[in-house]
């Protein structure tokens, strides 16, 4: 992997970590059960994407 590709992967990891954290924080504040589950599903999806990018390293 080139240095430039590595930088792209690191950047993507940072974005996915941010999205994951935002979804978790949002889900913790939501009162509506359906919206809470949706935010939790988004967090899980971003966790999967994070692991995919991590697997490239």
Secondary structure as GFF3:
##gff-version 3
##sequence-region A 1 57
A	DSSP	alpha_helix	3	29	.	.	.	ID=ss1
A	DSSP	alpha_helix	33	54	.	.	.	ID=ss2
###
